[in-house]
Amino acid sequence: MQTPQSMDLGAALDQSCSGLRDSHRRSLMRLLFMVTGAALLVFACLQILNGFGWVGLGEIGASTLLFLGAWRLRTTPHLQLWIYTYLLALFSFFLAIMLLPDASVTAFVWILMIPVLAYLLLGRRAGLLLSLPFMLAGAGIYWHYLGEVGSPAVLIDLLNLVLCAALTLTFVHVYEMRREEAERRLVDMAQTDALTGLANRSTFQATLHRTIAENDRSGAVFALVIMDLDHFKIINDNLGHDAGDLVLRSIGQQLRERLRSTDFVGRLGGEEFGLILRDVTPATAFELVDQLRQSIARRELDYGEARIRVTASFGIAHWPEHGRDAETLFCMADQGLYRGKRAGRNCVFGADTGKSIRPLLPDRAV
């Protein structure tokens, strides 16, 4: 049975591996393109004045491409490709400038910007894989620029850059790890019912909509089941809400244990639960749900000196037979549920208004 561990919320928010939404990455990339383009124009003028006309002309050409790219980034569907292209070109440019120390003696400080940009735009894993080779190459170029590391002054210069670059990479990497962990916890909290550990209502509805879209493309079928505990208010009134919470946690555990790995379950609120049974015929769906009904009715829970037994009623609706959208399916499953309530509870009813999938006599209370 599926649990809400998948990043449904992240997908809904159009979240990338870097932790930024694609809309934010797009805006950031456009800003970087324009800032980099403007900076290159300034550096181009300075390089020409410094006698490096070919470097200046190259920077003017790159600046023009960046301004055009900033306009194209508004609508391109290949954002990730643009990010990689920009970072590879920018980092290669850093290395090229480092190879011309007479053109820019302080160009080696750009090594420190490499991990910041890579991690921000690509995330932890891709950011590390991209930034580490460029940082090592930059450190090697700086070592070569210093010449023989035979004096304390030269060694200090080398260690200053190497240690600062290593610390920058380490800090950025650790920060990104903690951010990912915090994000996973927040997403899990947003998707999960805290009491039962099942998916909450919003996650269940999102999964139902996605299941409908998937089955509409594939032609497969599924069943939507609405389950409600019978006379649950009596438990809260007679034994207290702690006893009610114990029952709900037990029901959540049973649902996880009894359903198949392809099924999905969530707590819709209060004592009501929703189930999505994939690739099932009406007869198979009824059999699965009736086995679950019997399992719930048989289990006893100890609460102090009291022994608690509960039953549940179920309503089933099938896609696309009873509706092709989520609202209609919920309505039809609710109809079956309330027909079961009126019929005496502890039973399974289908969405058809004239008959049940398989009428059941309620189990005798123990």
Secondary structure, DSSP 4 states (H G I P E B T S, - for coil): -B-TTS-HHHHHTTB-TTSSBHHHHHHHHHHHHHHHHHHHHHHHHHHHHTT-HHHHHHHHHHHHHHHHHHHHTTT-S-HHHHHHHHHHHHHHHHHHHHT-TTT-TTGGGGGGHHHHHHHHHH-HHHHHHHHHHHHHHHHHHHHHHH----SHHHHHHHHHHHHHHHHHHHHHHHHHHHHHHHHHHHHHHHHB-TTT-SB-HHHHHHHHHHHHHHHHHH---EEEEEEEETTHHHHHHHH-HHHHHHHHHHHHHHHHHHS-TT-EEEEEETTEEEEEEES--HHHHHHHHHHHHHHHHH-EEEETTEEEE--EEEEEEEETTT-SSHHHHHHHHHHHHHHHHHTTSS-EEES-SS--SS--PPPPP-
